[in-house]
Amino acid sequence: MWIVTVFENNTYRMFEFSGQQEAKKLAAKFKDNAILSFTK
């Protein structure tokens, strides 16, 4: 499972993806405010 964590305005949101490509697309939209991680 791929997780994108987005930090904005003193809060954060997390999005879960099964595919790496989808997760990378979202992380690219947020640039420096996102972290892409993988977990089993």
C-alpha positions in Angstrom: 0.0 0.0 0.0 1.3 3.4 -0.9 0.6 6.4 1.4 0.7 10.1 0.5 0.8 12.4 3.5 0.1 16.0 2.7 0.9 18.8 5.2 -1.1 22.0 4.9 -2.1 24.8 7.3 -1.0 23.1 10.6 -2.8 19.9 9.7 -2.3 16.9 7.5 -4.2 14.5 5.2 -3.4 10.9 4.3 -4.3 9.2 1.0 -4.0 5.4 0.4 -3.2 3.9 -3.0 -2.7 0.3 -4.2 -0.5 1.4 -7.1 2.7 3.4 -7.1 1.9 5.5 -10.2 -1.3 6.9 -8.8 0.4 7.8 -5.5 3.3 9.5 -7.4 0.9 11.6 -9.4 -0.8 13.0 -6.3 2.5 13.6 -4.5 3.8 15.5 -7.5 0.8 17.9 -7.3 1.7 18.9 -3.8 5.5 19.1 -4.4 7.3 20.0 -1.1 4.2 19.5 1.1 3.9 15.7 0.6 5.6 12.6 1.6 5.3 9.3 -0.3 5.8 6.1 1.6 5.2 2.4 1.2 4.0 -0.2 3.7 3.2 -3.9 3.4 
